[in-house]
Amino acid sequence: MKKRDKRESMQGKTGEVISEEKMKERIKQREKMFASALNEAPIPVMIHAEDGEVVIVNNTWIEISGYSKQEIRTIFQWIKKAHRGNIKEIKQEINKSFAANKSIGGEFEIFTKDGEKRIWDFKTAPWDVMKRGANW
């Protein structure tokens, strides 16, 4: 390869690297925008992995339920606090969603941290990216 060909080849690779870096930066910006929108959504949103770890719980969920993020680090902690006596039934509903690989939902009675009873219309759906292991 001649000197000029090598230089052109290196310039081409440098351009590709710059493009890749720009793309990575755009992806990071979009991830931040998505996280911000999700966190500030006017409806309660919780995303958890199949093993039960809560990955995201938004501000609206925290405000309405009264439970802090530290108090509901796993879906089991949420069920235990908010659903009280229905623990087995709620776990079965969530596990059905993962087993069927589709959205399942319905109205459920929950208790806020201050003891107020509310009816929430839940939708639970598997998010394949979040899978980390067997059902909890």
Secondary structure as UniProt FT lines:
FT   HELIX           3..39
FT   STRAND          46..48
FT   TURN            50..51
FT   STRAND          53..57
FT   HELIX           59..65
FT   TURN            69..72
FT   HELIX           75..78
FT   HELIX           79..83
FT   HELIX           84..86
FT   HELIX           87..100
FT   STRAND          104..111
FT   TURN            113..114
FT   STRAND          117..124
FT   HELIX           128..130
//
